[in-house]
């Protein structure tokens, strides 16, 4: 029964604004970079992960293919 009551305690925002403000403040304090630069770094990391996985897959596949040469 308490599960139904806890729904009323939630707010309509995507995240708790106080928590988001605290997280942003901690990141600013720890890193000391501009928020735009942090976003750029995160986007680059997010894009490089799948590109790196695909690159390693292609490299592995190229090494695993038979060359057609017989010894």
Secondary structure, 3 states (H helix, E strand, C coil): CHHHHHHCCCCCCCCCHHHHHHHHHHHHHHHCCCHHHHHHHHHHHHHHHHHHHHHHHHHHHHHHCCCCCCC
